[in-house]
Amino acid sequence: MRFKVIGIVILSLFTLLFLQSIKNSQANINPKSLTGDFNFSETKGSFNNQIVYSQEVKSINNRKDTKVLGELAGPKRIEIDLTNQKLYAFVGETKIYDFLISSGKWGKTPTGTFHIWGKFRYIKMSGGSKALHTYYYLPNVPYVMFFENEEVPAYRGFGIHGTYWHNNFGHPMSHGCINMKTEEAGLIYELMDIGTEIVIYGVAPES
């Protein structure tokens, strides 16, 4: 009986630890503390038990002709298909970009209709659990576009951004955010505005 009770206690502790890890996968943020500046004194990070290093990104040269973009009419929007791990960028009904992404693996990417509330050239992101090997610490995450709606407030820290710590796009790899190749995230960053609508739908594949 004694061993049974001990077993139940241990199982409960592991369950609590797991649930806390899932809850904290996508770390909360303080929007007022974000600067968007590259931190040259802190470039070493950690992801998936590996040491990674951030680098200042070069200016993005937009692949689309500026005149052509200027002639397009209609509101801008982003659609994210979790099932196919794709991001589509539109101006009106014209699709401008079609890119692979990586959505949530250690934390769920929310679905629904959102809008961009903030754009930052660089942001430090951290979260997860060291005990469960989901911890991440990523300085200078580039081209960050945070999004929110009534159910998912700004402080939850969900966003679209560039990625220097993996290259496994097309498969879930994040803690809830939308990971993109840095160059492609830069193109979206330059095209989209504060307030741009983001629609996220589908179900991410099992990783």
Backbone as a chain_set.jsonl record, in Angstrom:
{"seq": "MRFKVIGIVILSLFTLLFLQSIKNSQANINPKSLTGDFNFSETKGSFNNQIVYSQEVKSINNRKDTKVLGELAGPKRIEIDLTNQKLYAFVGETKIYDFLISSGKWGKTPTGTFHIWGKFRYIKMSGGSKALHTYYYLPNVPYVMFFENEEVPAYRGFGIHGTYWHNNFGHPMSHGCINMKTEEAGLIYELMDIGTEIVIYGVAPES", "coords": {"N": [[0.833, -1.2, 0.0], [1.945, 1.184, 0.836], [3.965, 1.577, -1.1], [2.351, 1.883, -3.299], [1.066, 4.306, -2.791], [3.286, 6.0, -2.816], [4.011, 5.683, -5.476], [1.795, 6.83, -6.746], [2.056, 9.484, -5.903], [4.511, 10.197, -7.087], [3.833, 9.889, -9.801], [1.878, 11.858, -9.975], [3.423, 14.144, -9.53], [5.086, 14.13, -11.8], [3.127, 14.429, -13.769], [2.133, 16.974, -13.114], [4.431, 18.479, -13.575], [4.742, 18.066, -16.318], [2.371, 19.245, -17.338], [2.777, 21.862, -16.506], [4.985, 22.466, -18.031], [3.925, 22.366, -20.633], [2.119, 24.469, -20.433], [3.879, 26.588, -20.125], [5.292, 26.596, -22.48], [5.119, 28.446, -24.646], [6.353, 31.354, -23.87], [5.221, 34.052, -21.788], [5.144, 37.604, -22.475], [6.25, 41.006, -21.918], [4.895, 43.575, -23.44], [5.671, 46.283, -23.26], [8.335, 46.252, -22.697], [9.795, 45.646, -24.917], [12.271, 46.328, -27.326], [13.332, 45.972, -29.903], [15.908, 46.121, -30.797], [19.123, 44.897, -31.905], [21.052, 42.823, -29.845], [24.238, 43.009, -29.237], [25.869, 42.102, -27.231], [24.9, 39.731, -26.417], [24.679, 36.906, -27.959], [24.673, 34.173, -27.965], [22.637, 31.313, -27.815], [20.174, 28.788, -26.859], [18.694, 25.81, -28.004], [16.672, 22.988, -28.176], [18.496, 21.474, -26.699], [20.89, 22.231, -27.834], [23.626, 24.423, -28.55], [23.251, 27.569, -30.02], [23.797, 30.311, -32.301], [23.093, 33.726, -32.774], [22.872, 36.099, -35.478], [23.34, 39.361, -36.801], [21.023, 40.433, -39.171], [21.125, 41.046, -42.704], [19.924, 43.764, -44.756], [16.774, 43.258, -46.303], [16.195, 42.503, -49.648], [13.479, 43.128, -51.482], [11.84, 40.747, -53.39], [9.746, 41.13, -55.072], [8.604, 43.369, -57.558], [8.514, 46.753, -56.757], [6.832, 48.607, -57.973], [4.885, 46.951, -59.087], [3.723, 45.848, -56.763], [2.7, 48.204, -55.735], [0.655, 48.73, -57.487], [-1.295, 46.93, -56.89], [-4.502, 46.345, -55.468], [-6.546, 46.484, -52.502], [-6.981, 45.044, -49.184], [-4.225, 43.914, -47.143], [-3.303, 40.605, -46.129], [-2.581, 37.675, -44.145], [-2.486, 34.203, -44.481], [-2.338, 31.177, -42.73], [-1.711, 27.864, -43.038], [-1.921, 25.232, -41.114], [-2.063, 22.481, -41.477], [-0.714, 21.902, -43.878], [1.583, 23.223, -43.343], [2.178, 25.864, -44.309], [2.538, 29.296, -45.305], [0.699, 31.971, -46.598], [0.746, 35.014, -48.3], [-1.192, 37.822, -49.012], [-2.268, 40.505, -51.156], [-5.103, 42.167, -51.453], [-6.885, 40.014, -53.494], [-4.743, 38.849, -54.612], [-2.172, 36.555, -54.496], [0.874, 36.978, -53.028], [3.121, 35.837, -51.784], [4.256, 32.511, -50.956], [5.121, 30.398, -48.617], [7.011, 27.883, -46.822], [6.534, 26.901, -43.393], [7.176, 26.449, -39.854], [5.195, 25.282, -37.365], [3.709, 25.005, -34.034], [5.231, 22.546, -31.986], [6.132, 21.749, -29.407], [4.377, 23.27, -28.086], [1.072, 24.398, -28.622], [0.05, 25.985, -31.618], [-2.158, 28.677, -31.846], [-5.426, 28.772, -33.386], [-7.574, 30.659, -35.61], [-8.778, 34.027, -36.194], [-6.653, 36.752, -36.32], [-4.778, 39.784, -35.572], [-1.918, 41.748, -36.47], [-0.137, 43.142, -33.868], [2.281, 44.209, -33.202], [5.534, 44.974, -34.521], [8.86, 43.961, -34.649], [12.308, 44.299, -35.125], [14.252, 42.738, -33.884], [14.026, 40.345, -31.225], [14.315, 38.957, -27.957], [13.651, 35.628, -27.039], [12.384, 33.195, -24.776], [11.731, 30.172, -22.896], [9.822, 27.191, -22.053], [10.882, 24.038, -20.529], [13.599, 23.054, -18.582], [13.807, 20.651, -17.213], [12.243, 18.899, -18.696], [13.507, 19.0, -21.041], [12.698, 20.863, -22.945], [13.438, 23.422, -22.959], [14.239, 26.684, -24.158], [16.32, 29.337, -25.266], [16.646, 32.202, -26.866], [18.282, 34.721, -28.156], [17.926, 37.791, -30.009], [15.973, 37.145, -32.034], [14.863, 37.378, -35.319], [12.877, 39.721, -37.305], [10.177, 39.886, -36.144], [6.716, 39.484, -35.868], [4.207, 40.092, -33.907], [1.051, 38.691, -32.959], [-2.473, 38.938, -32.091], [-5.746, 38.299, -30.612], [-9.104, 38.494, -29.231], [-9.247, 36.217, -27.641], [-6.639, 35.379, -27.452], [-4.425, 37.134, -25.974], [-2.044, 39.91, -26.253], [0.131, 39.604, -24.462], [0.663, 36.897, -24.415], [2.512, 36.316, -26.341], [2.623, 35.206, -28.961], [3.773, 34.854, -32.308], [4.945, 35.569, -35.684], [8.035, 34.845, -37.139], [11.548, 35.145, -38.09], [14.108, 32.536, -38.267], [16.953, 31.14, -36.835], [17.885, 28.85, -35.673], [17.108, 26.344, -36.553], [16.465, 24.374, -39.536], [14.32, 23.017, -40.476], [11.922, 23.342, -41.976], [8.451, 23.092, -42.855], [7.707, 21.216, -41.129], [6.371, 20.785, -37.819], [8.053, 22.655, -35.355], [8.242, 24.495, -33.348], [7.519, 26.311, -30.257], [5.02, 27.241, -30.326], [4.905, 29.582, -31.796], [5.117, 30.879, -35.216], [7.539, 29.72, -37.151], [9.851, 30.826, -39.618], [11.98, 30.782, -42.564], [14.65, 33.058, -42.32], [15.14, 35.05, -44.339], [12.747, 34.926, -45.784], [10.873, 35.543, -43.818], [11.625, 38.164, -43.46], [10.746, 39.338, -45.85], [7.967, 39.139, -45.56], [7.704, 40.683, -43.276], [8.45, 43.234, -44.206], [6.409, 43.693, -46.017], [3.915, 43.561, -44.673], [1.681, 45.294, -42.361], [1.148, 46.995, -39.178], [-1.776, 45.858, -37.662], [-2.556, 44.251, -39.755], [-4.489, 41.53, -40.954], [-4.454, 38.169, -39.805], [-5.063, 34.859, -40.555], [-5.37, 31.757, -39.155], [-5.475, 28.315, -39.636], [-6.526, 24.816, -39.757], [-4.916, 21.642, -38.881], [-1.989, 20.812, -37.281], [0.492, 18.504, -38.455], [1.402, 15.355, -36.899], [4.421, 15.263, -35.198]], "CA": [[0.0, 0.0, 0.0], [2.85, 2.323, 0.937], [4.605, 1.78, -2.399], [1.314, 2.356, -4.219], [0.883, 5.731, -2.513], [4.482, 6.683, -3.319], [3.91, 5.677, -6.93], [0.778, 7.818, -7.142], [2.635, 10.81, -5.671], [5.518, 10.43, -8.133], [3.11, 10.074, -11.061], [1.218, 13.167, -9.904], [4.445, 15.171, -9.7], [5.481, 14.143, -13.213], [1.996, 14.989, -14.519], [2.119, 18.411, -12.854], [5.589, 19.035, -14.268], [4.448, 18.04, -17.752], [1.348, 20.248, -17.63], [3.39, 23.173, -16.345], [5.852, 22.664, -19.19], [3.063, 22.696, -21.773], [1.572, 25.801, -20.186], [4.926, 27.586, -20.258], [6.054, 26.421, -23.719], [5.172, 29.76, -25.262], [6.525, 32.228, -22.714], [4.573, 35.349, -21.798], [6.036, 38.74, -22.694], [5.795, 42.335, -21.521], [5.03, 44.378, -24.665], [6.309, 47.576, -23.012], [9.782, 46.079, -22.517], [10.404, 45.263, -26.19], [12.958, 47.443, -27.986], [13.561, 45.679, -31.31], [17.315, 46.323, -31.137], [20.026, 43.744, -31.847], [21.889, 42.835, -28.646], [25.552, 42.488, -29.62], [26.522, 41.5, -26.068], [24.285, 38.432, -26.131], [24.368, 36.252, -29.229], [24.608, 32.72, -27.783], [21.355, 30.821, -27.34], [20.017, 27.345, -26.673], [17.46, 25.25, -28.554], [16.691, 21.527, -28.315], [19.747, 21.021, -26.071], [22.023, 22.593, -28.679], [24.03, 25.819, -28.523], [23.049, 28.233, -31.308], [24.288, 31.693, -32.285], [22.352, 34.664, -33.613], [23.657, 37.042, -36.258], [22.592, 40.498, -37.314], [20.623, 40.129, -40.541], [21.295, 42.099, -43.687], [18.677, 44.313, -45.276], [16.08, 42.383, -47.243], [15.85, 43.023, -50.969], [12.182, 42.575, -51.849], [11.892, 40.087, -54.695], [8.649, 41.609, -55.903], [8.779, 44.718, -58.059], [7.787, 47.718, -55.93], [5.766, 49.193, -58.782], [3.818, 45.952, -59.197], [3.032, 45.819, -55.476], [1.968, 49.455, -55.586], [-0.521, 48.728, -58.352], [-2.292, 45.999, -56.365], [-5.508, 46.975, -54.616], [-7.181, 45.629, -51.509], [-6.273, 44.897, -47.905], [-3.224, 42.85, -46.995], [-3.623, 39.595, -45.118], [-1.754, 36.474, -44.083], [-3.166, 32.955, -44.15], [-1.406, 30.134, -42.304], [-2.309, 26.528, -43.13], [-1.142, 24.357, -40.238], [-2.056, 21.123, -42.023], [0.337, 21.816, -44.894], [2.731, 23.999, -42.87], [2.421, 26.889, -45.324], [2.076, 30.666, -45.1], [0.354, 32.666, -47.834], [0.588, 36.454, -48.123], [-2.069, 38.377, -50.045], [-2.708, 41.89, -51.274], [-6.389, 41.912, -52.082], [-7.016, 38.586, -53.796], [-3.52, 38.408, -55.277], [-1.203, 35.9, -53.618], [2.208, 37.524, -53.262], [4.127, 34.882, -51.328], [3.83, 31.166, -50.558], [6.33, 29.918, -47.948], [6.946, 26.861, -45.785], [6.705, 27.374, -42.017], [7.142, 25.435, -38.802], [4.296, 25.712, -36.294], [3.984, 24.474, -32.716], [5.494, 21.139, -31.689], [6.14, 21.624, -27.945], [3.263, 24.093, -27.643], [0.112, 24.488, -29.722], [-0.2, 27.254, -32.297], [-3.596, 28.939, -31.821], [-6.118, 28.978, -34.657], [-8.568, 31.718, -35.573], [-8.464, 35.266, -36.897], [-5.847, 37.617, -35.47], [-4.176, 40.925, -36.254], [-0.568, 42.085, -36.015], [-0.14, 44.272, -32.932], [3.617, 44.769, -33.053], [6.611, 44.507, -35.398], [10.148, 44.237, -34.026], [13.402, 43.753, -35.935], [14.856, 41.663, -33.082], [13.429, 40.105, -29.91], [14.79, 37.777, -27.225], [12.576, 34.72, -26.658], [12.807, 32.075, -23.93], [10.619, 29.464, -22.269], [9.956, 25.747, -21.976], [11.296, 23.426, -19.265], [14.882, 22.346, -18.614], [13.586, 19.295, -16.707], [11.666, 18.077, -19.761], [14.332, 19.204, -22.242], [12.006, 21.711, -23.924], [13.895, 24.793, -22.708], [14.884, 27.42, -25.248], [16.758, 30.705, -24.967], [16.993, 32.641, -28.216], [18.433, 36.17, -28.318], [17.951, 38.381, -31.356], [15.076, 36.513, -33.012], [14.644, 38.451, -36.289], [11.641, 39.979, -38.058], [9.073, 39.369, -35.333], [5.394, 40.095, -36.025], [3.332, 39.536, -32.881], [-0.38, 38.79, -33.273], [-3.398, 38.753, -30.976], [-7.187, 38.521, -30.75], [-9.73, 38.593, -27.918], [-8.969, 35.003, -26.87], [-5.184, 35.226, -27.323], [-3.941, 38.505, -25.782], [-0.681, 40.228, -26.682], [1.176, 39.141, -23.545], [0.961, 35.484, -24.646], [3.761, 36.289, -27.094], [2.6, 34.454, -30.22], [4.178, 35.678, -33.429], [5.615, 35.044, -36.877], [9.388, 35.399, -37.084], [12.655, 34.427, -38.705], [14.622, 31.41, -37.477], [18.357, 30.802, -37.091], [18.252, 27.69, -34.854], [16.814, 25.096, -37.259], [16.144, 24.528, -40.957], [13.408, 21.898, -40.732], [10.636, 23.95, -42.319], [7.508, 22.115, -43.38], [7.401, 20.322, -40.012], [6.266, 21.504, -36.544], [9.346, 22.753, -34.67], [8.255, 25.634, -32.439], [6.789, 26.21, -28.997], [3.725, 27.869, -30.55], [5.025, 30.621, -32.818], [5.296, 30.468, -36.602], [8.932, 29.846, -37.591], [10.087, 30.952, -41.052], [13.333, 31.13, -42.973], [14.835, 34.469, -41.977], [14.952, 35.9, -45.514], [11.323, 34.947, -46.137], [10.202, 36.314, -42.769], [11.915, 39.563, -43.743], [9.859, 39.792, -46.927], [6.639, 39.318, -44.965], [7.852, 41.804, -42.334], [8.46, 44.483, -44.966], [5.148, 43.856, -46.743], [2.742, 43.676, -43.818], [1.593, 46.459, -41.488], [0.423, 46.849, -37.918], [-3.207, 45.719, -37.91], [-2.817, 43.271, -40.813], [-5.224, 40.333, -40.517], [-3.831, 36.849, -39.925], [-6.011, 33.76, -40.37], [-4.656, 30.495, -38.935], [-6.454, 27.228, -39.687], [-5.988, 23.483, -39.986], [-4.355, 20.873, -37.767], [-0.588, 20.503, -37.562], [0.786, 17.064, -38.485], [2.141, 14.806, -35.764], [5.861, 15.317, -35.469]], "C": [[0.879, 1.266, 0.0], [3.499, 2.63, -0.404], [3.612, 2.303, -3.433], [1.099, 3.852, -4.047], [2.066, 6.535, -3.05], [4.447, 6.777, -4.844], [2.927, 6.711, -7.438], [1.324, 9.232, -6.997], [3.643, 11.155, -6.76], [4.854, 10.691, -9.479], [2.446, 11.44, -11.105], [2.22, 14.292, -10.122], [4.894, 15.279, -11.152], [4.379, 14.745, -14.081], [1.938, 16.496, -14.364], [3.254, 19.103, -13.588], [5.348, 19.111, -15.762], [3.444, 19.122, -18.125], [1.907, 21.653, -17.505], [4.293, 23.496, -17.519], [5.047, 23.06, -20.414], [2.519, 24.106, -21.638], [2.605, 26.879, -20.477], [5.714, 27.483, -21.558], [6.211, 27.735, -24.451], [5.197, 30.781, -24.138], [5.777, 33.541, -22.891], [5.606, 36.455, -21.995], [5.42, 39.997, -22.1], [5.976, 43.252, -22.724], [5.776, 45.691, -24.461], [7.829, 47.469, -22.91], [10.512, 45.771, -23.823], [11.028, 46.47, -26.885], [13.135, 47.222, -29.481], [15.002, 45.812, -31.741], [18.103, 45.013, -31.072], [20.931, 43.888, -30.633], [23.238, 42.185, -28.967], [26.263, 41.796, -28.461], [25.963, 40.126, -25.729], [23.845, 37.784, -27.439], [24.24, 34.739, -29.098], [23.274, 32.311, -27.191], [21.349, 29.311, -27.199], [18.676, 26.911, -27.242], [17.632, 23.748, -28.712], [18.024, 20.939, -27.831], [20.988, 21.279, -26.923], [22.339, 24.082, -28.508], [23.882, 26.402, -29.928], [23.496, 29.691, -31.174], [23.473, 32.552, -33.254], [23.318, 35.578, -34.348], [22.761, 38.181, -36.711], [22.279, 40.246, -38.784], [20.834, 41.336, -41.443], [19.93, 42.598, -44.146], [18.096, 43.382, -46.325], [15.819, 43.119, -48.547], [14.56, 42.36, -51.422], [12.225, 42.008, -53.255], [10.785, 40.573, -55.632], [8.908, 43.052, -56.321], [7.901, 45.681, -57.271], [6.624, 48.335, -56.695], [4.595, 48.237, -58.898], [3.026, 45.883, -57.9], [2.184, 47.066, -55.283], [0.704, 49.509, -56.416], [-1.619, 47.795, -57.847], [-3.229, 46.705, -55.4], [-6.062, 45.966, -53.619], [-6.352, 45.49, -50.252], [-5.263, 43.757, -47.932], [-3.706, 41.85, -45.95], [-2.652, 38.425, -45.225], [-2.652, 35.297, -43.762], [-2.108, 31.913, -43.81], [-2.151, 28.812, -42.232], [-1.448, 25.569, -42.308], [-1.022, 22.949, -40.802], [-0.907, 20.923, -42.999], [1.589, 22.606, -44.532], [3.155, 25.041, -43.911], [1.893, 28.239, -44.85], [1.848, 31.304, -46.457], [0.143, 34.143, -47.507], [-0.18, 37.024, -49.309], [-2.1, 39.896, -49.981], [-3.986, 41.836, -52.081], [-6.55, 40.417, -52.283], [-5.788, 38.032, -54.516], [-2.553, 37.797, -54.266], [0.202, 36.376, -53.989], [3.294, 36.52, -52.916], [3.479, 33.589, -50.862], [5.067, 30.489, -49.961], [6.036, 28.764, -46.996], [7.174, 27.49, -44.415], [6.89, 26.166, -41.104], [6.278, 25.975, -37.674], [4.642, 24.971, -35.006], [4.166, 22.965, -32.648], [5.432, 20.903, -30.183], [5.071, 22.491, -27.3], [2.361, 24.338, -28.835], [0.041, 25.899, -30.297], [-1.704, 27.51, -32.318], [-4.162, 29.112, -33.226], [-7.168, 30.07, -34.491], [-8.118, 32.902, -36.403], [-7.796, 36.232, -35.928], [-5.459, 38.878, -36.241], [-2.789, 41.181, -35.669], [-0.641, 43.293, -35.09], [1.239, 44.907, -32.774], [4.607, 44.15, -34.017], [7.941, 44.934, -34.781], [11.252, 43.563, -34.836], [14.09, 42.597, -35.207], [14.174, 41.577, -31.719], [14.127, 38.905, -29.273], [13.588, 36.946, -26.796], [13.132, 33.588, -25.807], [11.586, 31.436, -23.3], [10.883, 27.973, -22.225], [10.434, 25.292, -20.615], [12.632, 22.709, -19.432], [14.707, 20.896, -18.179], [13.068, 18.362, -17.791], [12.38, 18.291, -21.097], [13.585, 19.955, -23.345], [12.442, 23.171, -23.8], [14.52, 25.405, -23.966], [15.221, 28.832, -24.781], [17.359, 31.26, -26.247], [17.083, 34.163, -28.291], [18.351, 36.566, -29.785], [17.162, 37.587, -32.393], [14.654, 37.595, -34.01], [13.225, 38.516, -36.868], [10.4, 39.415, -37.349], [7.81, 40.187, -35.577], [4.46, 39.421, -35.028], [1.871, 39.703, -33.287], [-1.231, 38.473, -32.049], [-4.836, 38.772, -31.469], [-7.78, 38.535, -29.35], [-9.416, 37.394, -27.037], [-7.476, 34.813, -26.598], [-4.574, 36.621, -27.197], [-2.463, 38.666, -26.117], [0.381, 39.624, -25.775], [1.506, 37.66, -23.708], [2.184, 35.301, -25.557], [3.777, 35.46, -28.358], [2.97, 35.371, -31.387], [4.693, 34.866, -34.606], [7.015, 35.64, -36.866], [10.39, 34.549, -37.855], [13.26, 33.428, -37.732], [16.076, 31.127, -37.844], [18.78, 29.497, -36.418], [17.822, 26.349, -35.452], [16.482, 25.408, -38.709], [15.169, 23.441, -41.397], [12.004, 22.399, -41.071], [9.756, 22.966, -43.084], [7.089, 21.111, -42.328], [7.277, 21.149, -38.733], [7.603, 21.484, -35.799], [9.365, 23.823, -33.583], [7.536, 25.321, -31.132], [5.442, 26.926, -29.098], [3.743, 28.95, -31.609], [5.102, 30.007, -34.221], [6.734, 30.767, -37.002], [8.99, 29.937, -39.112], [11.577, 31.086, -41.322], [13.496, 32.634, -42.798], [14.605, 35.394, -43.166], [13.47, 36.024, -45.867], [10.51, 35.693, -45.088], [10.423, 37.807, -42.984], [11.032, 40.138, -44.836], [8.45, 40.037, -46.411], [6.635, 40.533, -44.044], [7.769, 43.142, -43.069], [7.118, 44.751, -45.645], [3.978, 44.202, -45.831], [2.847, 44.84, -42.829], [0.995, 46.083, -40.133], [-1.07, 46.81, -38.236], [-3.554, 44.729, -38.999], [-3.488, 42.026, -40.242], [-4.406, 39.069, -40.773], [-4.89, 35.797, -39.639], [-5.213, 32.463, -40.273], [-5.678, 29.37, -38.849], [-5.749, 25.893, -39.899], [-5.467, 22.837, -38.72], [-2.934, 20.484, -38.134], [-0.361, 18.995, -37.565], [1.527, 16.63, -37.231], [3.621, 14.782, -36.113], [6.553, 14.071, -34.951]], "O": [[0.618, 2.244, -0.7], [3.582, 3.79, -0.81], [3.976, 3.066, -4.328], [0.965, 4.584, -5.028], [1.895, 7.595, -3.653], [4.801, 7.802, -5.427], [3.183, 7.389, -8.433], [1.09, 10.083, -7.855], [3.636, 12.265, -7.294], [5.253, 11.596, -10.212], [2.447, 12.106, -12.14], [1.925, 15.273, -10.804], [5.063, 16.38, -11.676], [4.663, 15.487, -15.021], [1.725, 17.221, -15.335], [3.071, 20.18, -14.155], [5.704, 20.099, -16.405], [3.635, 19.837, -19.109], [1.565, 22.536, -18.291], [4.37, 24.644, -17.958], [5.426, 23.972, -21.148], [2.464, 24.853, -22.614], [2.277, 27.943, -21.001], [6.7, 28.199, -21.737], [7.321, 28.102, -24.837], [4.168, 31.045, -23.517], [5.702, 34.082, -23.995], [6.792, 36.268, -21.719], [4.223, 40.046, -21.816], [7.098, 43.671, -23.007], [6.443, 46.17, -25.379], [8.533, 48.472, -23.023], [11.736, 45.648, -23.824], [10.388, 47.513, -27.018], [13.095, 48.18, -30.253], [15.31, 45.639, -32.92], [17.783, 44.128, -30.277], [21.514, 44.95, -30.412], [23.36, 40.96, -28.969], [27.165, 40.989, -28.685], [26.489, 39.436, -24.856], [22.769, 38.08, -27.959], [23.752, 34.081, -30.017], [22.824, 32.877, -26.195], [22.366, 28.644, -27.389], [17.651, 27.549, -27.002], [18.607, 23.284, -29.302], [18.595, 20.044, -28.454], [22.014, 20.621, -26.75], [21.434, 24.9, -28.343], [24.331, 25.804, -30.906], [23.564, 30.23, -30.069], [23.205, 32.159, -34.389], [24.441, 35.805, -33.898], [21.573, 37.99, -36.971], [23.167, 39.885, -39.556], [20.737, 42.485, -41.012], [18.913, 41.934, -43.947], [18.82, 42.795, -47.128], [15.283, 44.228, -48.547], [14.544, 41.165, -51.715], [12.6, 42.701, -54.202], [10.893, 40.434, -56.85], [9.38, 43.86, -55.521], [6.698, 45.463, -57.13], [5.554, 48.56, -56.13], [3.44, 48.655, -58.818], [1.796, 45.861, -57.924], [1.083, 46.999, -54.736], [-0.222, 50.252, -56.09], [-2.752, 47.861, -58.324], [-2.808, 47.553, -54.614], [-6.05, 44.758, -53.859], [-5.157, 45.784, -50.252], [-5.431, 42.77, -48.648], [-4.421, 42.204, -45.012], [-1.999, 38.219, -46.248], [-3.491, 35.382, -42.865], [-1.106, 31.78, -44.513], [-3.1, 28.66, -41.464], [-0.38, 25.147, -42.751], [0.005, 22.293, -40.626], [-0.212, 19.908, -42.958], [2.543, 22.658, -45.308], [4.31, 25.096, -44.333], [0.926, 28.312, -44.092], [2.684, 31.199, -47.355], [-0.557, 34.48, -46.552], [0.14, 36.743, -50.464], [-1.977, 40.496, -48.913], [-3.962, 41.498, -53.264], [-6.371, 39.639, -51.346], [-5.79, 36.889, -54.973], [-2.165, 38.448, -53.296], [0.655, 36.196, -55.12], [4.267, 36.364, -53.654], [2.325, 33.566, -50.434], [5.955, 30.055, -50.695], [4.946, 28.677, -46.432], [7.901, 28.474, -44.282], [6.773, 25.018, -41.532], [6.592, 27.013, -37.091], [5.717, 24.383, -34.886], [3.36, 22.204, -33.184], [4.765, 19.975, -29.725], [4.885, 22.442, -26.084], [2.849, 24.474, -29.957], [-0.019, 26.882, -29.558], [-2.461, 26.648, -32.764], [-3.46, 29.544, -34.141], [-7.598, 30.369, -33.377], [-7.196, 32.798, -37.212], [-8.316, 36.496, -34.844], [-5.778, 39.016, -37.422], [-2.527, 40.863, -34.508], [-1.146, 44.347, -35.478], [1.353, 46.022, -32.266], [4.543, 42.955, -34.304], [8.135, 46.099, -34.436], [11.138, 42.389, -35.191], [14.466, 41.601, -35.826], [13.794, 42.591, -31.133], [14.488, 37.952, -29.964], [12.62, 37.479, -26.255], [14.219, 33.079, -26.077], [10.535, 32.066, -23.178], [12.027, 27.534, -22.343], [10.401, 26.057, -19.651], [12.784, 21.862, -20.312], [15.374, 20.006, -18.706], [13.406, 17.178, -17.812], [11.923, 17.828, -22.142], [13.811, 19.715, -24.531], [11.883, 24.05, -24.456], [15.224, 24.737, -24.723], [14.487, 29.434, -23.997], [18.441, 30.849, -26.667], [16.064, 34.83, -28.47], [18.664, 35.78, -30.678], [17.636, 37.382, -33.51], [14.136, 38.633, -33.597], [12.495, 37.526, -36.913], [9.68, 38.579, -37.895], [7.826, 41.416, -35.504], [3.978, 38.315, -35.27], [1.492, 40.714, -33.878], [-0.776, 37.832, -31.102], [-5.119, 39.201, -32.588], [-7.035, 38.582, -28.371], [-9.326, 37.53, -25.817], [-7.097, 34.16, -25.626], [-4.237, 37.233, -28.211], [-1.73, 37.685, -26.248], [1.421, 39.176, -26.257], [2.527, 37.204, -23.194], [2.818, 34.246, -25.54], [4.849, 35.042, -28.796], [2.533, 36.521, -31.446], [4.852, 33.648, -34.528], [7.168, 36.834, -36.606], [10.12, 33.405, -38.219], [12.975, 33.456, -36.535], [16.398, 30.903, -39.011], [19.925, 29.075, -36.575], [18.153, 25.305, -34.89], [16.248, 26.562, -39.068], [15.19, 23.001, -42.546], [11.017, 21.924, -40.51], [10.239, 22.13, -43.848], [6.235, 20.259, -42.573], [8.009, 22.125, -38.57], [8.211, 20.426, -35.633], [10.402, 24.039, -32.956], [7.018, 24.222, -30.931], [4.796, 27.189, -28.083], [2.727, 29.214, -32.252], [5.145, 28.787, -34.383], [7.108, 31.928, -37.173], [8.275, 29.222, -39.812], [12.348, 31.453, -40.435], [12.579, 33.399, -43.097], [13.942, 36.422, -43.023], [12.999, 37.109, -46.21], [9.561, 36.399, -45.427], [9.534, 38.619, -42.727], [10.616, 41.293, -44.759], [7.811, 41.024, -46.778], [5.684, 41.314, -44.034], [7.1, 44.069, -42.611], [6.734, 45.906, -45.827], [3.145, 45.04, -46.176], [3.939, 45.306, -42.504], [0.418, 45.009, -39.964], [-1.567, 47.64, -38.997], [-4.725, 44.388, -39.167], [-3.104, 41.531, -39.183], [-3.76, 38.923, -41.81], [-5.543, 35.838, -38.596], [-4.473, 32.11, -41.191], [-6.637, 29.454, -38.081], [-4.552, 25.839, -40.179], [-5.559, 23.402, -37.63], [-2.703, 19.888, -39.186], [-0.96, 18.281, -36.761], [2.197, 17.433, -36.581], [4.014, 14.334, -37.191], [7.769, 13.938, -35.089]]}, "num_chains": 1, "name": "protein.A"}
